[in-house]
Amino acid sequence: MSQEKIARLDSTESQPSRHYAAWIDRLSVEGAFAVLAKARSLEAQGKSIVHLEIGEPDFETPKHIKDAAVRSIMAGDTHYAPSAGLMELRKAVADHVTATRGVPVSAEEVLIAPGTKFIIFLTLMILIEEGDEVILPNPGYSTYESVVKFIGAKPVYINLLEEKDFRFEMEQLEKKITRKTRMIILNSPQNPTGGVLTADDMARIAFLSSHRNITVMSDEIYGRIVYDTPFASYYTSKEIKPHTILVDGFSKAYAMTGWRLGFGIMPKSLVEAALKFTNNTTACTCTFVQKAGIEALIGPQEPVAEMVKEFKVRREVMVKGLNEIPGFKCRMPKGAFYAFANIKETNMTSQVLADFLLEKAGVAALSGTAFGPGGEGYLRFSYANSIPQIEEGLRRIKEVLR
């Protein structure tokens, strides 16, 4: 057989065709990671990039937390853990939530997982069926919509209003509820807008949901990162516990994004149902990472306060700088570490402008449309980066748009 024929076989006949299940196309890729990959590719080609796209604290995980993980490894904690999590960590989480929310929580109501995304995914999979409706913030964290569509349920958007500092109208929420509504997802402080719901907002949502027997998933991963007002949790009374899933974790407050450690507070029956899911997927969460999580909760909290203090300074720099760019308008976010800038006066779509800034200015930001249809006309900038880098990014944007 000729070498040419062999080469042809290698490239065609020897390569089996691939068939992928249709459900994979119902999942979307989180925008921040897609832009990060593109930015890294440009950096590999020698281009300088200012990273204002990724939602990750640039601070180191506090030393006492890292030390706890090292001690745990050296002590031999490198084997399987219970699927629901180490009882020691579940108790520490229960105590933490009881102290910070004022609602008694038992360890049996705590589920530990490798990241909060997994809690969101598995609880939606368990509670929501095809044809159900789930009310989502718009714009909002893309994982909510992705998983709802994956299940075959219908995402129902509730618009976050810029003029209300990216809160929503309660009357709009009430109109969105139908007989098919099975869940309302809240995220406060909010990604991507930095908006924060008030205690009055939470009370009114609790009234609406409890009277209609609707489950509320409250994603409070940014709950420690607030600036101007105290944090208002949805999880504030024993009455709402049977219909509430509290989602939280260690990634943002303790700069532990890569550790993959989150938790959910939910009824015991839901924890038991979730164990079927974890037994068939992750099996358990990394043992020594859980030991680090215990130290994070019971150890010194000063690093969290110091990080939030620095974020507040960066927030001022970012928002002031964005408002000095022609065509940009940006409200002061009240929580998280994102600035959601209105760019409608540039007469460019969000994606076109985001691509332009990355390619021409070397500034990575996210199109608002990565967070749903309500994000058109906006860009998300993360100020989880140093002030010199933020200032350099702002300088580059001004220069290319001049």
Secondary structure, DSSP 8 states (H G I E B T S, - for coil): --HHHHHHIIIIITS------GGGGG----HHHHHHHHHHHHHHTT---EE-S-----S---HHHHHHHHHHHHTT--S---TT--HHHHHHHHHHHHHHHSS---GGGEEEESSHHHHHHHHHHHH--TT-EEEEEES--HHHHHHHHHHT-EEEEEE-BGGGTSB--HHHHHHH--TTEEEEEEESS-TTT-----HHHHHHHHHHHHHTT-EEEEE-TTTT-B-SS----S---GGGGGGEEEEEESTTTTT-GGG--EEEE--HHHHHHHHHHHHTTT-S--HHHHHHHHHHHHS--HHHHHHHHHHHHHHHHHHHHHHTSTT-EE----BTTEEEEE-GGGTS-HHHHHHHIIIII-EE-EEGGGG-GGGTTEEEEE--S-HHHHHHHHHHHHHHH-
